[in-house]
């Protein structure tokens, strides 16, 4: 099948053309059959997609551009069920890539497109106005956020910030200006279950298929492109000053804690306002309207591996189910809290800590908060107690190395499985116990199947489960590797990464498949099969 590359050469102030010139030789080297379609102006991408799909045949598209270019292609396709659509993000906001986990490296994204491995269902939104519909992959909106999208499209700020490689800040700059100018309206939502929600003083409503919009605003943290639901955020009954204070917290999704921010879920919704407001789909502006309908279409797409992919026919699929190991809470002891309190230059984006040199979040006061955390200046402005949460430095995390070596004489499948079960039980218990103590740690191991060193940062229970799954998929190996040495060498070669183990080697742990556990090069304990319950009671994890 021919790959149709739809390229926006002007994306990100000319980055699109430059990246295409770097990617095309890779296609020639791999002898890929392709055609190139360059856009020259707005709506070209949609017209190209429409013309190619008019024949009703199956086609493969690859889009190089931003969320706007992707939106044009989606809306231009005649029949989604006959199209496989790949995406290489090079826009200024890239909210679709951010929400689906598409890699930012264009070559990595291209490799995934050329070697797809699985397909999954993903929802595509549809916004209808006066009987005409337009699709969206990320979000649609009415009111303030749509007005921001309108203004960004014509703003000089976007081009200037793109040249400085901080284009996503153009949305934040315009947002600050728009909130001062806009007037609230009455908004009525009629959900698919028949219930009606009325908001008297509304600034905007966002209809989210994925968590992010506007260059990283995490408006609906729980939004998923595969759950069959729209997530709606309504901002109403707030002063403009409070909205300005809330906007920065939306980058981390913490704004949902405040009064005046309402989150709803539905499959479809009818929206009526008392005056016409701007609209947008995936950041692309539309006409003003007082009445719209928003719903979902269901298509089969590749989202984990960065592709839309339509299933051609039903197949019998054998699924492997991973059963989580037993998890034990290990006794822990703080010898020093230096790791949490030391200052650093790199901070966790998801978790707070004790580094007072950097503020992680500003939130409402809760019972038990100490007075020294109160943000007095901002609290006085909005007449409400606000509290600072400090950041967690990532430069002082713990490194937990895994040696997945297994002896040559162990060949029976049942023995290997028994060893894996025991190993995962020990690993899960250590990681989970550290996570409970807010000990930021990364788990590092050698994946012999892929011939690469894997590293997973663990700051939540969900990441612990994700790490266990990846270790299980990597499996054991029968060659001997010095994991700590491999890691040190890789970090010395990669100048873009700041986790230099050589600098923080005193926080290195090593867990082997035979149950031996070392810390700072000194063997701490041997976990024995059949007596793990006793080992947990006797052993204490000290940090």
C-alpha positions in Angstrom: 0.0 0.0 0.0 1.2 3.5 -0.8 1.9 5.9 2.1 0.4 9.3 1.5 2.4 11.8 3.4 0.5 15.0 4.1 3.0 17.6 5.2 2.5 21.1 6.5 5.8 22.7 5.6 4.9 25.9 7.6 4.2 24.1 10.8 6.1 25.6 13.7 7.5 28.4 11.6 9.1 26.2 8.9 10.0 23.2 11.1 7.7 21.0 9.0 9.7 21.4 5.8 13.0 20.9 7.6 11.9 17.7 9.3 10.4 16.3 6.0 13.8 16.8 4.3 15.4 14.8 7.2 12.7 12.0 7.1 12.5 11.4 3.4 15.9 9.9 3.0 14.9 7.3 5.6 11.9 6.3 3.5 14.2 5.9 0.5 16.6 3.9 2.5 13.8 1.5 3.6 12.4 1.4 0.0 9.0 2.6 1.2 6.4 3.3 -1.6 5.1 6.8 -0.8 3.7 10.0 -2.3 4.2 13.5 -0.8 1.4 16.1 -0.6 2.6 19.6 0.6 0.0 22.0 1.9 0.3 25.7 0.9 -2.6 27.3 2.8 -5.3 26.7 5.4 -7.8 23.8 4.6 -5.4 22.3 2.1 -4.9 19.2 4.2 -8.6 18.5 4.4 -9.0 18.9 0.6 -6.1 16.6 -0.1 -7.6 13.9 2.3 -11.1 14.4 0.7 -9.7 14.0 -2.9 -7.7 10.9 -2.1 -10.6 9.1 -0.3 -13.2 9.9 -3.0 -12.5 6.6 -4.7 -13.8 4.6 -1.7 -10.6 2.5 -1.6 -8.4 1.8 1.4 -5.6 4.3 2.0 -2.7 5.0 4.3 -2.1 8.6 5.5 0.8 10.0 7.5 0.3 13.5 8.8 3.3 15.8 9.6 2.0 18.9 11.3 0.2 20.1 14.4 -3.2 19.4 15.9 -4.8 21.8 13.3 -3.4 19.8 10.3 -4.5 16.5 11.9 -8.0 18.0 12.4 -8.2 19.1 8.8 -7.3 15.6 7.6 -9.8 13.9 10.0 -12.6 16.2 8.8 -11.7 15.7 5.1 -11.7 11.9 5.1 -14.8 10.5 3.4 -14.8 7.1 5.1 -12.8 6.6 8.3 -13.3 2.8 8.1 -11.2 2.6 5.0 -8.3 4.7 6.2 -5.2 4.1 8.4 -3.9 7.3 9.7 -0.4 7.8 11.2 0.8 11.0 12.9 4.2 12.7 13.4 3.6 15.7 15.7 5.5 18.9 14.9 3.0 21.6 15.9 3.3 24.3 18.6 0.8 22.7 21.0 0.8 18.9 20.1 -2.0 18.1 22.6 -3.0 15.0 20.6 0.5 13.6 21.0 0.6 14.6 24.6 -2.7 12.9 25.4 -2.0 9.7 23.6 1.7 9.2 24.4 3.1 9.7 20.8 6.9 10.1 21.0 8.2 13.6 20.2 11.1 12.3 18.3 10.0 12.3 14.6 12.2 9.3 13.6 10.8 7.2 16.5 7.3 8.2 15.5 8.1 7.2 11.9 9.5 3.8 12.9 6.3 3.1 14.8 4.1 4.0 11.8 6.1 1.8 9.4 6.0 -1.1 11.9 2.6 -1.1 13.6 1.8 -3.9 16.1 -1.7 -3.5 17.4 -5.0 -1.5 17.0 -7.4 -0.3 19.6 -10.7 1.6 19.6 -10.6 5.4 20.0 -13.4 7.9 20.1 -13.5 10.8 17.6 -15.7 13.8 18.6 -18.1 15.6 16.3 -19.4 19.2 16.8 -22.5 20.0 14.9 -23.7 23.5 14.2 -26.7 24.3 12.0 -26.7 20.7 10.7 -23.1 20.7 9.7 -20.5 18.6 11.6 -16.8 18.8 12.1 -14.7 16.1 13.7 -12.2 16.6 16.5 -9.6 14.3 18.0 -8.5 16.3 21.1 -11.3 18.8 22.1 -13.9 21.2 21.1 -15.0 24.3 22.9 -17.4 27.3 23.2 -16.6 30.6 24.7 -13.3 31.7 26.2 -11.1 28.8 25.1 -12.5 29.1 21.6 -11.8 32.9 21.6 -8.2 32.1 22.6 -7.9 29.7 19.6 -9.3 32.4 17.3 -6.9 35.0 18.5 -3.8 32.7 18.5 -4.4 31.9 14.8 -3.8 35.6 14.0 -1.6 36.6 16.9 2.0 37.8 16.3 2.9 36.1 19.6 2.6 32.6 18.2 5.1 33.2 15.4 7.6 35.0 17.8 7.3 32.2 20.5 7.6 29.5 17.9 10.9 31.0 16.7 12.0 30.8 20.3 10.9 27.2 20.5 8.3 28.0 23.2 5.3 28.2 20.9 2.8 26.6 23.3 3.1 29.6 25.6 1.3 31.6 22.9 -1.9 30.1 24.2 -1.1 31.2 27.8 -0.2 34.8 26.7 -3.5 35.2 24.7 -5.5 33.5 27.5 -4.4 36.1 30.0 -5.6 38.9 27.7 -8.9 37.3 26.7 -10.1 36.6 30.2 -10.0 40.3 30.9 -12.0 41.2 27.8 -14.7 38.4 27.8 -18.1 38.7 29.5 -19.9 35.7 31.1 -23.1 34.2 29.6 -25.9 31.9 30.7 -25.2 28.3 29.5 -27.6 25.3 29.4 -26.4 21.7 28.9 -28.8 18.9 28.0 -27.0 15.6 28.5 -27.8 12.3 26.7 -29.6 11.0 29.8 -32.1 13.9 29.6 -30.8 15.9 32.6 -30.2 19.6 32.2 -27.5 21.6 33.8 -27.8 25.4 33.9 -24.8 27.8 34.6 -25.7 31.5 35.0 -22.3 33.2 34.7 -20.2 31.0 32.3 -17.0 31.9 30.7 -16.5 28.7 28.7 -17.2 25.0 28.3 -14.6 22.5 26.9 -15.6 19.2 25.5 -12.6 16.9 25.9 -11.8 13.6 24.2 -8.2 13.7 25.6 -6.9 15.3 28.8 -5.0 18.3 27.3 -5.7 21.3 25.1 -4.3 24.7 24.4 -0.6 23.7 24.6 -0.7 21.6 27.8 -3.7 22.8 29.8 -4.9 19.6 31.5 -8.5 20.6 31.6 -10.0 17.1 32.1 -7.3 14.9 33.8 -9.4 11.7 33.5 -10.5 12.1 29.8 -9.8 9.1 27.7 -10.0 8.6 24.0 -11.3 5.0 24.4 -13.9 5.1 27.2 -16.9 6.1 25.0 -17.5 9.3 26.9 -17.0 13.0 26.5 -15.5 14.8 29.5 -16.9 18.3 29.9 -15.4 21.2 31.9 -17.5 24.3 32.6 -16.0 27.4 34.3 -18.6 29.6 35.8 -19.5 31.8 38.8 -15.9 33.0 39.3 -14.3 36.4 39.4 -11.8 37.2 36.6 -9.1 37.5 39.2 -9.8 34.0 40.5 -9.8 32.6 36.9 -6.4 34.2 36.3 -5.1 32.6 39.5 -6.6 29.2 38.5 -5.2 29.1 35.0 -1.6 28.2 36.0 -2.9 25.3 38.1 -4.6 23.9 34.9 -1.2 22.8 33.5 -1.1 20.1 36.2 -4.8 19.5 36.4 -5.1 20.8 39.9 -7.8 23.4 38.9 -10.5 20.8 39.3 -10.3 21.1 43.1 -11.7 24.7 43.1 -15.3 25.8 43.3 -16.6 27.1 40.0 -15.0 24.4 37.9 -17.5 21.6 37.0 -16.5 18.3 35.4 -19.2 16.2 33.7 -19.2 13.0 31.6 -21.7 12.0 28.9 -21.9 10.5 25.4 -23.6 13.5 23.8 -24.7 16.9 24.8 -26.8 19.8 23.5 -25.5 23.3 24.3 -27.5 26.6 24.3 -26.1 30.0 25.3 -27.9 33.4 25.6 -25.6 35.0 23.0 -23.5 33.7 20.1 -20.0 32.6 21.2 -16.8 31.5 19.3 -16.4 27.8 18.6 -13.3 25.6 18.0 -12.4 22.0 17.1 -8.9 21.0 18.0 -7.9 24.6 18.2 -9.3 25.4 14.7 -11.7 28.4 14.9 -15.3 28.2 13.6 -18.2 30.6 13.3 -20.0 32.1 16.3 -23.0 30.2 17.5 -25.7 30.1 20.3 -26.6 26.4 19.8 -24.4 23.3 19.1 -24.5 19.6 19.6 -21.4 17.5 20.5 -21.2 13.7 20.3 -18.8 10.8 19.5 -18.0 8.6 16.6 -16.5 5.2 17.2 -13.5 4.1 15.1 -10.8 1.5 15.5 -7.5 3.3 15.9 -3.9 2.8 17.0 -3.3 5.1 19.9 -0.6 3.4 22.1 1.6 2.9 19.1 0.8 6.3 17.6 -1.5 5.4 14.7 -5.2 5.5 13.8 -5.8 2.1 12.3 -9.1 0.7 11.1 -9.8 -3.0 11.7 -10.6 -4.7 8.4 -12.4 -7.7 9.7 -13.1 -9.5 13.0 -10.5 -11.9 14.2 -10.2 -14.4 17.0 -7.7 -12.9 19.4 -5.9 -14.8 22.2 -5.3 -12.5 25.1 -2.6 -12.9 27.8 -3.6 -11.8 31.2 -1.0 -10.6 33.7 -1.9 -11.5 37.3 -0.4 -9.0 39.8 2.0 -10.6 42.4 1.4 -10.5 46.1 2.5 -7.2 47.5 3.9 -6.8 51.1 4.4 -3.5 52.9 8.0 -3.5 54.0 9.1 -1.7 57.2 11.0 1.5 56.3 13.2 3.8 58.2 14.3 7.4 57.4 17.9 7.8 58.4 18.1 11.1 56.5 15.5 13.2 54.6 18.2 14.9 52.6 16.9 13.4 49.4 13.5 15.2 49.7 14.9 18.5 51.1 17.9 19.1 48.9 17.6 21.7 46.2 17.9 20.7 42.6 17.4 22.0 39.0 15.0 19.4 37.8 11.6 18.7 39.5 8.8 16.1 39.2 5.9 17.2 37.1 3.5 14.9 39.0 4.4 14.8 42.6 5.1 17.3 45.4 8.0 17.2 47.8 10.0 19.3 50.3 12.2 21.5 48.1 11.1 24.9 49.2 13.1 26.6 46.4 10.4 25.6 43.9 6.6 25.8 44.2 4.8 22.7 42.8 1.2 23.9 43.2 -1.1 26.4 44.9 -4.3 24.9 46.3 -7.1 25.6 48.8 -6.3 25.4 52.6 -6.9 22.0 54.2 -7.2 21.1 57.9 -3.7 20.2 59.1 -1.8 22.6 56.8 0.9 24.5 58.7 0.9 28.2 58.7 4.3 28.6 57.0 2.8 27.0 53.8 0.1 29.7 53.5 0.5 31.9 50.4 -0.3 35.1 52.2 0.0 37.6 49.3 -2.3 35.7 46.9 -4.7 34.7 49.8 -5.2 38.4 50.6 -6.0 39.2 46.9 -8.8 36.7 46.5 -10.0 36.7 50.2 -9.4 32.9 50.6 -6.7 30.9 52.2 -4.3 29.3 49.6 -1.5 27.0 50.4 1.8 26.3 48.6 2.9 22.7 47.8 6.6 22.5 47.2 8.4 20.5 44.5 10.1 17.1 44.5 13.7 17.3 43.2 14.3 14.6 40.6 18.1 14.9 40.9 18.1 13.0 44.2 16.0 9.9 43.3 16.9 6.3 44.2 18.1 4.0 41.4 16.8 0.4 41.7 18.8 -1.8 39.3 17.4 -5.2 38.2 19.7 -8.0 37.2 17.5 -10.4 35.2 20.2 -13.0 34.7 19.1 -16.6 35.3 21.4 -19.6 35.4 22.0 -21.7 32.2 20.8 -24.9 33.9 17.3 -23.6 34.6 15.4 -24.6 31.4 12.0 -25.9 32.5 9.2 -23.4 31.9 7.6 -24.1 35.3 10.9 -23.3 37.1 11.4 -20.1 35.1 7.8 -19.0 35.9 8.3 -19.8 39.6 11.5 -17.7 39.6 9.7 -14.8 37.8 6.7 -14.9 40.3 9.0 -14.7 43.3 11.1 -11.9 41.7 8.1 -9.8 40.8 6.7 -10.3 44.3 9.9 -8.9 45.8 10.2 -6.1 43.3 6.6 -5.0 43.7 6.9 -4.9 47.5 10.1 -2.9 47.5 8.8 -0.4 44.9 5.4 -0.1 46.5 6.8 0.5 49.9 9.2 3.2 48.6 6.3 4.8 46.8 4.2 4.9 50.0 7.0 6.8 51.7 7.2 9.3 48.7 10.7 8.0 47.9 11.1 8.9 44.2 12.8 6.1 42.5 13.6 4.8 39.0 13.8 1.1 38.1 16.5 0.2 35.5 17.1 -3.1 33.7 18.5 -4.5 30.5 15.9 -5.7 27.9 17.8 -8.3 25.9 15.0 -8.8 23.5 15.1 -5.2 22.3 18.8 -4.8 23.2 18.3 -1.6 25.1 18.5 -0.3 28.7 15.0 0.5 30.1 14.3 3.0 32.9 10.9 3.7 34.4 10.4 6.6 36.9 8.0 5.5 39.7 6.1 8.2 41.6 2.7 6.6 41.8 1.0 3.2 42.3 0.0 3.2 38.6 3.6 3.6 37.5 4.6 0.6 39.8 2.1 -1.6 37.9 3.3 -0.3 34.5 6.9 -1.0 35.5 6.0 -4.6 36.6 4.3 -5.2 33.3 7.4 -4.0 31.3 9.8 -6.1 33.4 7.6 -9.2 32.8 7.5 -8.6 29.1 11.3 -8.2 29.0 11.9 -11.5 30.6 15.0 -13.1 32.0 18.3 -13.6 30.0 21.1 -16.1 30.3 24.0 -13.7 29.5 25.7 -11.8 32.2 25.5 -7.9 32.2 26.8 -5.3 34.5 23.6 -3.2 34.7 25.1 -0.4 36.8 28.1 -0.1 34.4 25.8 0.0 31.3 23.7 2.7 32.9 26.7 4.9 33.9 28.1 4.7 30.4 24.9 5.6 28.7 24.3 8.6 30.9 27.8 9.9 30.2 27.1 9.6 26.5 23.7 11.3 26.6 24.3 14.9 27.4 20.6 15.7 27.3 19.9 13.6 30.4 20.8 14.8 33.9 20.3 11.7 36.0 24.1 10.9 36.2 24.4 7.8 38.4 28.0 8.6 39.0 27.0 11.7 40.9 24.3 10.0 43.1 25.7 6.5 43.3 25.1 6.4 47.0 21.4 5.8 46.3 21.9 2.7 44.1 20.1 -0.6 44.9 20.5 -3.9 43.0 17.9 -6.7 43.1 18.8 -10.1 41.4 16.6 -12.9 40.3 18.0 -15.2 42.9 16.5 -12.9 45.6 19.8 -11.2 46.7 19.4 -7.4 47.4 22.3 -5.0 47.6 22.5 -1.3 48.6 25.4 0.9 47.9 27.4 -2.1 46.8 26.9 -3.9 50.1 24.7 -7.1 50.2 21.7 -6.4 52.5 19.7 -9.6 52.4 18.7 -12.8 50.5 15.0 -13.3 50.0 14.4 -17.1 50.0 11.5 -18.8 48.2 9.0 -20.3 50.6 9.9 -18.0 53.5 9.1 -14.5 52.1 6.5 -13.9 54.8 9.2 -14.2 57.4 11.7 -12.2 55.4 9.3 -9.2 55.3 8.9 -9.2 59.0 12.6 -9.3 59.8 14.0 -7.0 57.1 13.8 -3.2 57.2 14.4 -0.9 54.2 16.5 2.1 55.4 17.1 5.3 53.5 
